[in-house]
Amino acid sequence: MAKNYFYIATLLVFFFSVSLSAQDAKQQTKLQESSLIEGLNLYPNPVTNGKVYVSTKNDSNKEIIIFDLLGKKVLQTLINSKELNVSSLTPGVYIIKINEENATATRKLIIR
């Protein structure tokens, strides 16, 4: 009889923790949706001249982090204009992460 109570209590704890983690996942998704950069424009893409332009509705300072496809950080800089020099990067496909104020966006960047 005591074993049955133990198993029931264990199951209740398990289901309670699963429901809490599901609620946390829903809240995390809502936070990610609300932190998109408004009016983000990244051009030209693909980049052929070594310069890419990043414009947003606010046009405030932006932190730019560029990763290769293996996830290795290859460039990190802070820009206060629209122009970003990427001539030091070899041709290929990259992931660019843009942070502006409290908003973040991630895009694919192709350099030829």
C-alpha positions in Angstrom: 0.0 0.0 0.0 2.8 2.4 0.9 4.5 1.6 -2.5 1.3 2.7 -4.3 1.3 6.1 -2.6 5.0 6.5 -3.4 4.3 5.8 -7.1 1.3 8.1 -7.2 3.3 10.9 -5.5 6.2 10.4 -8.0 3.8 10.5 -11.0 2.2 13.7 -9.6 5.5 15.4 -9.2 6.5 14.3 -12.7 3.3 15.7 -14.3 3.6 18.9 -12.4 7.1 19.5 -13.5 6.2 18.8 -17.1 3.3 21.2 -17.1 5.6 23.9 -15.6 8.2 23.4 -18.3 5.6 23.6 -21.0 4.4 26.9 -19.5 7.9 28.3 -19.5 8.4 27.3 -23.1 5.2 29.2 -24.1 6.4 32.3 -22.2 9.9 32.1 -23.8 8.3 31.9 -27.3 6.2 35.1 -26.5 9.4 36.9 -25.4 11.2 35.9 -28.6 8.3 37.1 -30.8 8.2 40.5 -29.1 11.9 41.2 -29.5 12.1 41.5 -33.3 13.8 44.5 -34.8 11.2 46.7 -36.5 11.8 47.6 -40.1 15.0 45.6 -40.5 16.5 45.7 -43.9 19.8 43.9 -44.9 21.1 44.6 -48.4 22.6 43.6 -50.7 22.4 39.9 -50.0 24.4 38.2 -51.6 27.2 40.7 -50.9 29.6 41.2 -53.8 31.5 44.4 -53.0 32.5 43.7 -49.4 29.9 46.1 -47.8 26.5 45.3 -46.5 24.0 47.9 -45.3 21.8 47.3 -42.2 18.9 49.7 -41.8 16.1 49.7 -39.2 13.2 51.9 -38.3 15.1 53.3 -35.2 18.6 53.6 -36.9 20.3 53.5 -33.5 23.6 51.8 -32.6 23.7 48.1 -33.5 25.8 45.2 -32.3 26.6 42.9 -35.2 27.8 39.3 -34.7 28.6 37.1 -37.7 28.9 33.3 -37.4 30.0 30.7 -39.9 27.8 27.7 -40.5 29.6 25.7 -37.8 28.7 28.3 -35.2 32.1 29.9 -34.9 32.1 33.7 -34.3 34.0 35.3 -37.2 33.2 38.9 -36.7 31.8 41.1 -33.9 31.4 44.8 -34.1 29.3 47.8 -33.1 28.1 50.1 -35.8 26.3 53.5 -35.6 25.8 53.9 -39.3 24.2 51.6 -41.9 27.4 50.4 -43.5 29.2 47.2 -42.4 32.5 46.2 -43.9 32.7 42.4 -44.5 35.6 42.3 -46.9 37.7 40.4 -44.4 35.3 37.4 -44.7 35.9 34.6 -47.2 33.1 33.9 -49.7 30.4 31.6 -48.2 27.2 31.5 -46.2 27.1 33.1 -42.7 24.6 33.8 -40.0 24.3 37.5 -39.0 22.9 38.4 -35.6 21.8 42.0 -35.1 21.1 43.5 -31.6 19.5 46.9 -31.4 18.4 48.2 -28.0 16.4 45.3 -26.6 15.6 43.7 -29.9 17.4 40.9 -31.8 17.2 39.5 -35.3 19.1 36.7 -37.1 19.4 36.4 -40.9 21.4 34.4 -43.4 24.2 36.4 -45.1 25.8 35.2 -48.4 29.2 36.6 -49.4 30.5 36.0 -52.9 
